[in-house]
Amino acid sequence: MYARWLVVCGEEKQGKHSTSEIRAKYSHYFIVTSGRDLLLERGRIVIDEFHRLGEPFFSALQGLPGKGKLILIAPTRYYFREVVGSNSPLLGLFYLRELGLVDPRDAINFVSELGY
């Protein structure tokens, strides 16, 4: 069995939200507020700040068939380990993609591709 879903994590202001908007072709985008409400922005589903949803959400994920595309965004690797760690019923459903600071060379290449 291989992981079908993705968790993106990184410290604040690392570009998790922006990267997912640019790179992920999704049909629905959710943001979880600090009050644990889901805000639908826009298929493919992205849930930003998923760790705020808590256990009922994780139990619901466990019952899903694993079809389709689901991307969860968390602020740090800690949340990934807490939710999808070795004792989790979600183990094996996600793979981790960690974002760090942007390499200046990548930023220059990106701007060049835009024609600047």
C-alpha positions, 0 to 999 in steps of 0.5 A: 500500500502506498500513501495517496494523500499529502500533508504539507507543513512548514513554519508560518510565512513559508508559502504553504498556502501560496504554493498550494494555490499555484501548484495544486489543481483542486476543486475545493479549498478549505481553511479551518478557522481558530474556532474550528469552522471550515471556510470553503474557498474553491475535485481536488480538496485542500484543507488548510490548518487541518489540525484545528478540526480535531478527532471527529475529522480524523475519524471521518478521514479514516472511514473514507475510501482513499479515492480522489485527491486530498491535501492537508496543510499544517504549520509544522511536522509536529502536527503531521506526526501527531495525526498520522504518526506510528499509532495513528489509524491514518498511518499510510494514507498520507505522505509528507512534503515539507516546505522550507525557505525559498532558495533565492535561485528558485525565486529568480527563475520563477520571476524570469519565467513570468517575463520579468 
